[in-house]
């Protein structure tokens, strides 16, 4: 009885681990890069997002702090 319980537990854990590795492979990674087309202070994330999508073919964009101010960063699928 105890050995069948261990076997079932082992099979369930194995299936769970295999499924989680498959999901990780599908997700993909996102790479961040400073915008090559944005100039000056980035105080409007919506504008940065729009420019990254239209001009640099990125997934999205956002303003982030970078010394000495804020810069537009674009995000791409790696």
PyMOL commands that set and color helices and strands:
alter all, ss='L'
color gray80, all
select helices_A, chain A and resi 2-27+45-55
alter helices_A, ss='H'
color red, helices_A
select strands_A, chain A and resi 30-34+60-66+69-77
alter strands_A, ss='S'
color yellow, strands_A
deselect
rebuild
show_as cartoon
